[in-house]
Amino acid sequence: MAPERKNSELDGYAFSSNGAGRFCKLPQGLEEETLSVEHSRSKLAYCVMDVPPWYLCILLGVQHCLTAFGGLIAIPLILSQALCLQHDALTQGYLISTIFFVSGLCTLLQVTFGVRLPILQGGTFTLLAPSLAVLSMPEWKCPAWTQNASLVNTSSPAFIEVWQSRMRELQGSIMVGSCFQILVGFSGLIGLFMRFIGPLTIAPTISLIGLSLFDSAGTSAGNHWGVAAMTTVLIIIFSQYLRDMSVPFPAYNKTKSFHSAKMYIFQILPVLLGITLSWLVCYLLTTYEVLPSHPEKYGYQARTDLKGDVIAQAPWFRLPYPGQWGMPTVSLAGVFGILAGVTSSMVESVGDYHACARLSGAPPPPKHAINRGVAMEGVGCLLAGAWGTGNGTTSYSENVGALGITKVGSRMVIVTSGILMVIMGTFGKIGAIFTTIPSPVIGGMLLVMFGVISAAGVSNLQYADMNSSRNIFIFGFSMFTGLAIPNWILKNPSAIATGLIELDHVLQVLLTTSMFMGGFFGFVLDNTIPGSKRERGLEAWSEAHHEDPDNFPESSMVYNLPFSFSSRLSSSFSSSWMKWVCYLPFCPPTKSISQEQDPLGIMENKAKPDPPQIAIGTAL
């Protein structure tokens, strides 16, 4: 039975009940093709500006946190190898707690002052590759004694200085590199960058993030290929074969009281379920002494009791703070490496904003919102560097996808997720628990995650004409050189000798960062080899990612600054010499601000004949 349509008394807008007491607001008079583009809104239970009940916010907020767990946990554990921390589980737990805390903080800033879409922020693999390249330089390679667990005293000043000096190097590079992202966002230069960056630049850049990290995944999985294969198979079964299988869960609402609700848990949490089950199997194999107890025997690393005392040692409450590892240091090589990762992160995030808007029932983000979003991600990277996560922050594509699965696009749910991550980051034992995951289990997860990242990069080629020999050459050459050159430089580090130490370090980092090499060749060749916009994929790319927000008058209701700040700007600057503030790239335009006094355009529409009403936002 079709849901009852409830039309508001406000002319020019139609409201449609979704059966849950929430509404998606859209202007009337939309063209037929616009309706098909916005078809996803009609399936939402809660749209971007809706506020679900508090218990539903908490439940869905926890779900978003769990969805992000894979990346949030994997990044510190991968970095710990390069930071010489593989035998210091307690510090690994501190790193995990810190990345949780900062990710929650950055999520709150992004949703409140940034792009204002329900989009989660977390650690990024785009900065992981250049970070590992920085730490692979000869002066930062781990001393031999840190690789032997029997020789490592985790509380000794010598060991603490070894890993903290490396962390401080990453911190300073990330903080300086983030300033570039802040500048690009607040100045509006992201629009200029996007003009020259197309699918043939993005595809090799993103793909090489995953491909360049195959060694980390293989090393962890190789500690016990049986356990790693079990983890990989479980994740594949859950995410691919069982994704359409629903599981009944008890639920309650005022209409139906207690009832059974279906949840596609395998589609939402395949990584977490795969890790948990493999973790449990390793625990049983350890308990019954199936796994070897001698450190030299194969399979020893799959035991769950290797870090058994870390949970007892970890404090219940620990508040991460800026500079907790000391004063950050800066090197030119590190900054250039991080800039390569920051650039690719910005381009990827712009696509995430448009995808998130579609899935949350919001109009396409206007330029000022995109500029603020990119700038706020830069602020997030600055905070991540200051707190010492060893990484930055970016928008999480996995959580954007979760919006489409749950059919809940409310940004209040993401605010709840941010608060929950901040809380989890202050409990030291939560981070300590995750450090006890056996390395083969992590390796099995990385085999899937890095593979998906590589495929996600290749998927951008759908916009380009891959029947063109020009495009095949550009992509193939970019990918191959992005793997071959870094591999050769790593095997021959002494080959770079210009006579200037700083220049040698810069070239060492850039030439060993696969994503930079592939993206660089893709960018240069795509912009210099003759080819039409259609052939290069720029036309299809533009249509898919850049709808005109002027077609959506309700844009200001979603994207304007919070706490009536835009209205105050309008009233303060309308009669003052500071009118130019409204023309800043990150501020809503004057027209958009003035609409807050009459957000639905009532006065304007009153003078016009009522157009035929179109209701969008039907029930699930």
C-alpha positions as CSV (number, residue, x, y, z in Angstrom):
1,M,0.0,0.0,0.0
2,A,1.4,3.4,-1.0
3,P,2.2,5.7,1.9
4,E,-0.1,8.6,2.5
5,R,1.2,11.8,1.0
6,K,1.2,14.8,3.2
7,N,1.5,18.1,1.5
8,S,2.7,21.1,3.5
9,E,1.0,24.5,3.5
10,L,4.2,26.1,2.1
11,D,3.9,26.8,-1.5
12,G,6.7,25.6,-3.8
13,Y,7.6,22.5,-1.7
14,A,6.0,19.1,-1.3
15,F,6.6,16.8,1.6
16,S,6.1,13.0,1.6
17,S,5.9,10.9,4.7
18,N,8.2,8.0,4.8
19,G,6.3,6.1,7.4
20,A,8.6,6.9,10.2
21,G,7.6,10.5,10.9
22,R,10.5,11.9,8.9
23,F,10.5,13.8,5.6
24,C,12.8,14.5,2.7
25,K,12.2,18.0,1.5
26,L,12.6,18.7,-2.2
27,P,11.4,21.7,-4.4
28,Q,8.5,21.2,-6.7
29,G,8.8,21.6,-10.4
30,L,11.8,19.3,-10.9
31,E,12.3,17.9,-14.3
32,E,11.6,14.2,-14.9
33,E,15.3,13.3,-15.4
34,T,16.1,15.0,-12.1
35,L,13.6,12.7,-10.4
36,S,15.4,9.6,-11.8
37,V,18.7,11.0,-10.6
38,E,17.4,11.6,-7.1
39,H,15.6,8.2,-7.0
40,S,17.8,7.1,-4.0
41,R,16.1,9.8,-1.8
42,S,12.8,8.1,-2.2
43,K,14.1,5.0,-0.3
44,L,15.4,6.8,2.7
45,A,14.0,6.3,6.2
46,Y,15.8,9.4,7.4
47,C,17.2,12.1,5.3
48,V,20.3,14.3,6.0
49,M,18.5,16.9,8.2
50,D,16.3,14.4,10.0
51,V,17.0,13.4,13.6
52,P,16.1,9.7,14.4
53,P,15.2,8.7,18.0
54,W,18.2,8.8,20.4
55,Y,18.4,5.0,20.7
56,L,18.5,4.6,17.0
57,C,21.2,7.2,16.7
58,I,23.3,5.3,19.2
59,L,22.7,1.9,17.4
60,L,23.5,3.2,14.0
61,G,26.4,5.2,15.3
62,V,28.0,2.1,16.7
63,Q,27.4,0.4,13.4
64,H,29.3,3.2,11.6
65,C,32.2,2.8,14.1
66,L,32.3,-0.9,13.5
67,T,32.3,-0.3,9.7
68,A,35.4,1.9,10.1
69,F,37.2,-0.5,12.5
70,G,39.1,-2.3,9.7
71,G,41.0,0.8,8.5
72,L,41.4,2.4,12.0
73,I,42.9,-0.8,13.4
74,A,45.0,-1.8,10.4
75,I,46.9,1.5,9.9
76,P,48.5,1.7,13.4
77,L,49.4,-2.0,13.2
78,I,51.1,-1.6,9.8
79,L,52.9,1.5,10.9
80,S,54.1,-0.2,14.1
81,Q,56.5,-2.4,12.0
82,A,58.2,0.7,10.4
83,L,58.2,2.5,13.8
84,C,60.1,-0.5,15.4
85,L,57.1,-1.2,17.7
86,Q,56.3,-4.8,16.7
87,H,57.3,-6.0,20.1
88,D,55.6,-3.2,22.1
89,A,51.9,-4.0,22.2
90,L,51.1,-1.5,24.9
91,T,52.3,1.4,22.7
92,Q,50.4,-0.1,19.7
93,G,47.3,0.1,21.9
94,Y,48.0,3.8,22.6
95,L,48.3,4.5,18.9
96,I,45.0,2.8,18.2
97,S,43.3,4.8,21.0
98,T,44.8,8.0,19.6
99,I,43.6,7.4,16.1
100,F,40.1,6.6,17.4
101,F,40.1,9.8,19.4
102,V,41.3,12.0,16.6
103,S,39.0,10.4,14.0
104,G,36.0,11.1,16.2
105,L,37.1,14.7,16.8
106,C,37.6,15.3,13.0
107,T,34.3,13.7,12.2
108,L,32.5,16.2,14.5
109,L,34.4,19.1,12.9
110,Q,33.6,18.0,9.4
111,V,29.9,17.4,10.0
112,T,29.5,20.7,11.9
113,F,31.7,23.2,10.1
114,G,33.0,21.3,7.0
115,V,31.0,19.9,4.2
116,R,28.1,19.2,6.6
117,L,27.2,15.9,5.1
118,P,26.9,12.6,7.1
119,I,30.4,11.5,6.3
120,L,32.8,9.8,8.7
121,Q,36.5,10.8,9.0
122,G,39.3,8.3,9.8
123,G,42.8,7.3,9.0
124,T,43.8,7.1,5.4
125,F,45.9,4.6,3.4
126,T,46.8,7.4,1.0
127,L,49.2,8.7,3.6
128,L,50.4,5.3,4.7
129,A,52.4,4.6,1.5
130,P,54.5,7.9,1.7
131,S,54.9,7.4,5.4
132,L,56.4,4.0,4.9
133,A,58.6,5.4,2.1
134,V,59.9,8.0,4.6
135,L,60.6,5.4,7.2
136,S,62.4,3.2,4.7
137,M,65.2,5.6,4.2
138,P,68.5,4.4,5.6
139,E,68.6,6.7,8.6
140,W,65.2,5.6,9.8
141,K,65.6,1.8,9.4
142,C,65.0,0.0,12.7
143,P,68.1,-1.1,14.6
144,A,68.7,-4.8,14.6
145,W,68.2,-5.2,18.4
146,T,64.6,-3.8,18.1
147,Q,63.7,-6.8,15.9
148,N,64.5,-9.3,18.7
149,A,61.8,-9.5,21.4
150,S,64.3,-10.8,24.0
151,L,66.5,-7.7,23.6
152,V,63.7,-5.1,23.7
153,N,63.0,-3.3,26.9
154,T,59.9,-1.2,26.1
155,S,60.4,1.1,29.0
156,S,64.1,1.9,28.4
157,P,64.9,5.5,27.2
158,A,66.9,4.1,24.3
159,F,63.9,2.2,22.9
160,I,61.5,5.0,23.5
161,E,63.7,7.4,21.6
162,V,64.0,5.0,18.7
163,W,60.3,4.9,18.0
164,Q,59.3,8.4,19.1
165,S,62.0,10.0,16.9
166,R,60.4,8.3,13.9
167,M,56.9,9.2,15.0
168,R,57.9,12.9,15.4
169,E,59.3,12.9,11.9
170,L,56.0,11.7,10.6
171,Q,54.1,14.2,12.7
172,G,56.0,17.2,11.5
173,S,55.7,16.1,7.8
174,I,52.0,15.5,8.1
175,M,51.4,18.8,9.9
176,V,53.2,20.8,7.2
177,G,51.6,18.9,4.4
178,S,48.2,19.4,5.9
179,C,48.7,23.2,5.6
180,F,48.7,22.8,1.8
181,Q,45.3,21.0,2.0
182,I,43.9,23.8,4.2
183,L,45.1,26.4,1.7
184,V,43.6,24.6,-1.2
185,G,40.3,24.3,0.5
186,F,39.9,27.8,1.9
187,S,41.2,29.4,-1.3
188,G,38.9,27.4,-3.6
189,L,41.8,26.0,-5.6
190,I,40.4,22.5,-5.5
191,G,38.1,23.5,-8.4
192,L,41.2,24.4,-10.5
193,F,42.9,21.1,-9.6
194,M,39.9,19.1,-10.6
195,R,40.0,20.7,-14.0
196,F,43.2,18.9,-14.9
197,I,42.7,15.6,-12.9
198,G,40.6,13.0,-14.6
199,P,40.1,9.2,-14.5
200,L,43.5,8.5,-16.1
201,T,45.2,10.3,-13.2
202,I,43.1,9.0,-10.4
203,A,43.0,5.3,-11.5
204,P,46.8,4.6,-11.2
205,T,47.1,6.8,-8.1
206,I,44.5,5.0,-6.1
207,S,45.3,1.5,-7.5
208,L,49.0,1.8,-6.6
209,I,48.1,2.5,-3.0
210,G,46.9,-1.0,-2.6
211,L,49.4,-2.7,-4.9
212,S,52.4,-1.0,-3.3
213,L,51.4,-2.4,0.1
214,F,51.4,-6.0,-1.0
215,D,54.6,-6.7,1.0
216,S,53.0,-5.7,4.3
217,A,50.0,-7.9,3.6
218,G,52.1,-10.8,2.5
219,T,54.5,-10.6,5.5
220,S,51.7,-10.7,8.0
221,A,49.8,-13.4,6.2
222,G,52.9,-15.5,5.8
223,N,53.2,-16.0,9.6
224,H,50.5,-18.6,9.1
225,W,48.9,-18.9,5.7
226,G,46.2,-21.2,7.0
227,V,44.9,-18.7,9.4
228,A,45.3,-15.9,6.9
229,A,43.4,-17.9,4.2
230,M,40.6,-18.6,6.7
231,T,40.2,-14.9,7.5
232,T,40.2,-14.0,3.8
233,V,37.7,-16.8,2.9
234,L,35.4,-15.7,5.7
235,I,35.4,-12.1,4.6
236,I,34.7,-13.1,1.0
237,I,31.8,-15.4,2.0
238,F,30.3,-12.7,4.2
239,S,30.7,-9.8,1.9
240,Q,30.0,-11.5,-1.4
241,Y,28.0,-14.7,-1.0
242,L,25.9,-13.9,2.0
243,R,25.5,-10.1,1.5
244,D,21.8,-10.4,0.5
245,M,21.0,-12.7,3.5
246,S,19.1,-10.9,6.2
247,V,19.2,-11.9,9.9
248,P,16.3,-11.3,12.2
249,F,16.9,-9.1,15.2
250,P,14.6,-8.0,18.0
251,A,13.3,-4.5,17.6
252,Y,10.9,-2.1,19.3
253,N,8.8,0.9,18.2
254,K,5.6,2.5,19.4
255,T,3.6,1.3,16.4
256,K,4.6,-2.4,16.4
257,S,5.8,-2.7,20.0
258,F,8.3,-5.6,20.1
259,H,8.8,-7.3,16.8
260,S,11.4,-8.9,14.6
261,A,13.4,-6.7,12.2
262,K,15.7,-7.9,9.4
263,M,19.3,-6.7,9.2
264,Y,21.8,-7.4,6.5
265,I,24.6,-7.9,9.0
266,F,26.9,-9.8,6.6
267,Q,26.7,-6.9,4.1
268,I,27.4,-4.3,6.8
269,L,30.1,-5.9,8.9
270,P,31.9,-8.6,6.8
271,V,35.4,-7.5,7.9
272,L,34.6,-7.4,11.6
273,L,32.8,-10.7,11.5
274,G,35.7,-12.4,9.6
275,I,38.3,-11.0,12.0
276,T,36.3,-12.0,15.1
277,L,35.7,-15.6,14.0
278,S,39.4,-16.1,13.0
279,W,40.5,-14.5,16.2
280,L,38.2,-16.9,18.1
281,V,39.6,-19.9,16.2
282,C,43.2,-18.8,17.0
283,Y,42.2,-18.5,20.7
284,L,40.9,-22.1,20.7
285,L,43.9,-23.4,18.9
286,T,46.1,-21.6,21.4
287,T,44.2,-22.9,24.4
288,Y,44.4,-26.5,23.2
289,E,48.1,-26.1,22.3
290,V,47.5,-26.9,18.7
291,L,49.7,-23.9,17.6
292,P,53.4,-24.2,18.4
293,S,54.7,-22.6,21.6
294,H,58.3,-22.2,20.4
295,P,59.1,-18.8,18.9
296,E,61.2,-20.4,16.1
297,K,58.5,-22.7,14.8
298,Y,56.2,-21.8,12.0
299,G,52.7,-20.7,13.1
300,Y,53.9,-19.3,16.5
301,Q,52.7,-15.8,15.5
302,A,49.1,-17.0,15.2
303,R,48.9,-17.5,19.0
304,T,46.7,-15.1,20.9
305,D,48.7,-15.2,24.2
306,L,51.8,-13.5,22.8
307,K,50.5,-10.1,24.1
308,G,48.4,-11.5,26.9
309,D,49.6,-9.0,29.5
310,V,49.0,-5.9,27.5
311,I,45.3,-5.7,28.5
312,A,46.3,-5.8,32.2
313,Q,49.0,-3.2,31.7
314,A,46.8,-0.8,29.7
315,P,45.1,1.9,31.8
316,W,41.4,2.1,32.0
317,F,41.4,5.8,31.2
318,R,44.0,7.7,29.1
319,L,43.3,11.0,27.4
320,P,45.4,11.5,24.2
321,Y,46.9,15.0,23.9
322,P,48.9,17.0,21.3
323,G,52.6,16.5,21.5
324,Q,52.3,13.3,23.6
325,W,55.4,11.8,21.8
326,G,57.4,15.0,22.0
327,M,58.0,18.0,19.7
328,P,57.4,17.2,16.0
329,T,60.4,17.5,13.6
330,V,60.2,18.4,9.9
331,S,62.1,17.2,6.9
332,L,61.8,18.4,3.3
333,A,61.7,14.8,2.1
334,G,58.9,13.9,4.4
335,V,56.8,16.9,3.5
336,F,57.1,16.2,-0.3
337,G,56.1,12.6,0.3
338,I,53.0,13.5,2.4
339,L,52.0,16.1,-0.2
340,A,51.6,13.3,-2.8
341,G,49.3,11.5,-0.4
342,V,47.3,14.7,0.5
343,T,46.7,15.5,-3.1
344,S,45.2,12.1,-4.0
345,S,43.2,12.2,-0.7
346,M,41.6,15.5,-1.7
347,V,40.6,14.3,-5.2
348,E,39.1,11.1,-3.7
349,S,37.2,13.1,-1.1
350,V,35.4,15.3,-3.6
351,G,33.9,12.1,-5.2
352,D,32.9,10.9,-1.7
353,Y,31.0,14.2,-1.1
354,H,28.9,13.8,-4.1
355,A,28.2,10.1,-3.4
356,C,27.3,10.9,0.2
357,A,24.9,13.6,-0.9
358,R,23.1,11.2,-3.2
359,L,22.8,8.5,-0.5
360,S,21.7,10.9,2.3
361,G,18.9,12.7,0.4
362,A,20.8,15.9,0.1
363,P,21.2,18.1,-3.0
364,P,24.6,18.1,-4.7
365,P,27.2,20.0,-2.6
366,P,27.8,23.5,-3.8
367,K,31.4,24.8,-4.2
368,H,31.6,26.6,-0.9
369,A,30.7,23.4,0.9
370,I,33.2,21.3,-1.0
371,N,35.9,24.0,-0.3
372,R,35.1,23.8,3.4
373,G,35.1,20.0,3.4
374,V,38.5,19.8,1.8
375,A,39.8,22.5,4.2
376,M,38.4,20.7,7.2
377,E,40.1,17.5,6.1
378,G,43.3,19.5,6.1
379,V,42.5,20.7,9.6
380,G,41.9,17.0,10.5
381,C,45.3,16.0,9.2
382,L,46.8,18.9,11.2
383,L,45.2,17.6,14.4
384,A,46.2,14.0,13.6
385,G,49.8,15.1,13.2
386,A,49.7,17.1,16.4
387,W,48.2,14.2,18.4
388,G,50.6,11.8,16.8
389,T,48.6,9.1,15.0
390,G,51.4,8.7,12.4
391,N,48.7,9.3,9.8
392,G,46.1,11.8,8.6
393,T,42.3,11.7,8.2
394,T,40.0,11.5,5.2
395,S,36.4,10.7,4.3
396,Y,35.6,7.0,4.6
397,S,34.1,5.6,1.4
398,E,33.1,2.5,3.4
399,N,30.8,4.5,5.6
400,V,29.3,6.4,2.6
401,G,28.4,2.9,1.3
402,A,26.8,2.1,4.7
403,L,24.4,5.0,4.2
404,G,22.9,3.2,1.2
405,I,22.7,-0.1,3.1
406,T,21.0,1.3,6.2
407,K,18.8,3.8,4.3
408,V,19.5,6.3,7.1
409,G,21.2,9.5,5.8
410,S,20.9,11.6,9.0
411,R,24.0,13.5,9.9
412,M,23.0,13.3,13.6
413,V,23.9,9.5,13.3
414,I,27.4,10.5,12.2
415,V,27.7,13.0,15.0
416,T,26.9,10.2,17.4
417,S,29.6,8.1,15.7
418,G,32.1,10.9,16.3
419,I,31.2,11.1,19.9
420,L,31.4,7.4,20.4
421,M,34.9,7.3,18.8
422,V,36.1,10.1,21.0
423,I,34.9,8.1,24.0
424,M,36.5,4.9,22.8
425,G,39.7,6.7,22.3
426,T,39.9,7.6,26.0
427,F,39.6,4.0,27.2
428,G,43.1,2.5,27.0
429,K,41.9,-1.1,27.3
430,I,39.9,-0.9,24.1
431,G,43.0,-0.1,22.1
432,A,44.9,-2.8,23.9
433,I,42.3,-5.5,23.1
434,F,42.8,-4.9,19.4
435,T,46.6,-5.3,19.6
436,T,46.1,-8.9,20.6
437,I,44.7,-9.8,17.1
438,P,47.2,-12.3,15.7
439,S,49.3,-11.0,12.7
440,P,48.1,-13.7,10.3
441,V,44.5,-12.6,10.9
442,I,45.5,-9.0,10.1
443,G,47.3,-10.3,7.0
444,G,44.2,-12.1,5.8
445,M,42.2,-8.9,6.2
446,L,44.8,-6.8,4.4
447,L,44.7,-9.2,1.4
448,V,41.1,-8.3,0.9
449,M,41.3,-4.6,1.8
450,F,44.3,-3.7,-0.3
451,G,42.8,-5.7,-3.2
452,V,39.5,-3.7,-2.9
453,I,41.5,-0.4,-2.8
454,S,43.3,-1.4,-6.0
455,A,40.1,-2.3,-7.8
456,A,38.4,0.9,-6.6
457,G,41.2,2.8,-8.4
458,V,40.7,0.8,-11.6
459,S,37.0,1.4,-11.5
460,N,37.5,5.1,-12.3
461,L,38.4,3.9,-15.9
462,Q,34.7,3.3,-16.5
463,Y,34.5,7.0,-17.4
464,A,37.3,6.9,-20.0
465,D,37.2,5.3,-23.4
466,M,39.3,2.2,-22.8
467,N,39.0,1.2,-26.4
468,S,41.4,4.0,-27.1
469,S,45.0,3.0,-27.6
470,R,46.0,6.4,-26.1
471,N,44.2,5.7,-22.8
472,I,45.5,2.1,-22.7
473,F,49.1,3.4,-23.1
474,I,48.7,6.0,-20.4
475,F,47.2,3.7,-17.8
476,G,49.5,0.8,-18.6
477,F,52.7,2.9,-18.6
478,S,51.6,4.7,-15.4
479,M,50.9,1.5,-13.5
480,F,54.1,-0.3,-14.6
481,T,56.5,2.5,-13.9
482,G,54.7,3.1,-10.6
483,L,55.8,-0.4,-9.6
484,A,59.1,-0.7,-11.4
485,I,60.8,2.5,-10.4
486,P,60.1,2.3,-6.6
487,N,61.2,-1.3,-6.6
488,W,64.5,-0.5,-8.3
489,I,65.2,2.5,-6.0
490,L,64.6,0.4,-2.9
491,K,67.1,-2.2,-4.1
492,N,69.6,0.5,-5.1
493,P,69.3,3.3,-2.5
494,S,72.8,4.6,-3.2
495,A,71.9,5.3,-6.8
496,I,70.5,8.7,-5.9
497,A,73.6,10.9,-5.2
498,T,73.2,14.5,-6.4
499,G,75.6,15.9,-3.8
500,L,72.8,17.7,-1.9
501,I,71.6,15.6,1.1
502,E,68.1,17.2,1.3
503,L,67.5,16.8,-2.4
504,D,68.6,13.1,-2.2
505,H,66.1,12.5,0.6
506,V,63.3,14.2,-1.4
507,L,64.0,12.2,-4.5
508,Q,64.3,9.0,-2.4
509,V,60.9,9.4,-0.9
510,L,59.1,10.5,-4.1
511,L,60.7,7.8,-6.3
512,T,59.9,5.1,-3.8
513,T,56.2,6.2,-3.4
514,S,54.4,4.2,-6.0
515,M,51.2,6.3,-5.9
516,F,53.2,9.4,-6.6
517,M,55.0,7.9,-9.6
518,G,51.9,6.4,-11.1
519,G,49.9,9.6,-10.5
520,F,52.6,11.8,-11.8
521,F,53.0,10.0,-15.1
522,G,49.2,9.6,-15.5
523,F,48.8,13.4,-14.9
524,V,51.5,14.5,-17.3
525,L,50.6,12.1,-20.1
526,D,46.9,12.7,-19.9
527,N,47.3,16.4,-20.1
528,T,49.9,16.5,-22.8
529,I,49.0,13.7,-25.3
530,P,46.2,14.9,-27.6
531,G,42.8,13.5,-26.9
532,S,39.2,14.7,-26.7
533,K,37.4,15.3,-23.4
534,R,35.1,12.5,-24.2
535,E,38.0,10.1,-24.9
536,R,39.8,11.2,-21.8
537,G,36.6,10.6,-19.7
538,L,36.3,14.2,-18.5
539,E,32.8,14.7,-19.8
540,A,31.4,11.6,-18.1
541,W,33.5,12.3,-15.0
542,S,32.0,15.8,-14.8
543,E,28.5,14.6,-15.3
544,A,28.9,12.0,-12.6
545,H,30.5,14.2,-9.9
546,H,29.4,17.7,-10.6
547,E,25.7,18.3,-10.7
548,D,24.7,21.9,-10.7
549,P,23.5,22.8,-7.1
550,D,21.6,25.8,-8.5
551,N,18.9,23.3,-9.6
552,F,18.3,22.5,-5.9
553,P,17.1,25.6,-4.0
554,E,17.1,23.8,-0.7
555,S,20.9,23.5,-0.9
556,S,21.4,26.4,1.6
557,M,19.3,24.5,4.2
558,V,21.7,21.6,4.2
559,Y,25.1,23.2,3.5
560,N,25.1,26.7,5.2
561,L,27.1,27.2,8.3
562,P,25.5,26.0,11.6
563,F,24.1,28.0,14.6
564,S,22.5,30.6,12.4
565,F,26.0,31.8,11.5
566,S,25.0,32.4,7.9
567,S,22.1,34.6,9.0
568,R,24.3,36.6,11.3
569,L,26.7,37.1,8.4
570,S,23.9,38.4,6.2
571,S,22.6,40.8,8.8
572,S,26.1,42.0,9.9
573,F,27.6,42.5,6.5
574,S,24.6,43.8,4.6
575,S,25.1,47.3,5.9
576,S,28.8,47.2,6.6
577,W,32.1,47.5,4.6
578,M,32.7,43.7,5.1
579,K,30.3,42.5,2.4
580,W,33.2,40.9,0.6
581,V,33.3,38.2,3.3
582,C,30.3,36.6,1.6
583,Y,32.4,36.1,-1.5
584,L,35.1,34.0,0.1
585,P,35.3,30.6,-1.5
586,F,34.3,28.8,1.7
587,C,31.4,31.0,2.7
588,P,27.8,30.6,1.4
589,P,27.1,33.3,-1.3
590,T,24.9,36.3,-0.4
591,K,21.9,34.9,-2.2
592,S,22.2,31.6,-0.3
593,I,22.5,33.4,3.0
594,S,19.6,35.6,2.5
595,Q,17.4,32.6,1.8
596,E,17.8,31.6,5.5
597,Q,15.4,34.4,6.3
598,D,12.9,32.7,3.9
599,P,14.5,29.3,3.5
600,L,11.7,27.8,1.5
601,G,11.1,30.8,-0.7
602,I,7.6,31.4,0.6
603,M,7.5,35.1,-0.3
604,E,8.9,34.5,-3.8
605,N,6.5,31.6,-4.5
606,K,3.5,33.3,-3.1
607,A,3.6,35.7,-6.1
608,K,3.7,32.9,-8.6
609,P,1.0,30.3,-9.6
610,D,1.3,27.1,-7.7
611,P,3.2,24.6,-9.9
612,P,2.1,20.9,-10.0
613,Q,3.2,19.2,-6.8
614,I,5.7,16.3,-6.9
615,A,6.3,14.3,-3.8
616,I,9.6,12.6,-3.3
617,G,10.6,10.5,-0.3
618,T,8.3,7.5,-0.3
619,A,8.4,4.9,2.4
620,L,10.8,2.0,2.7
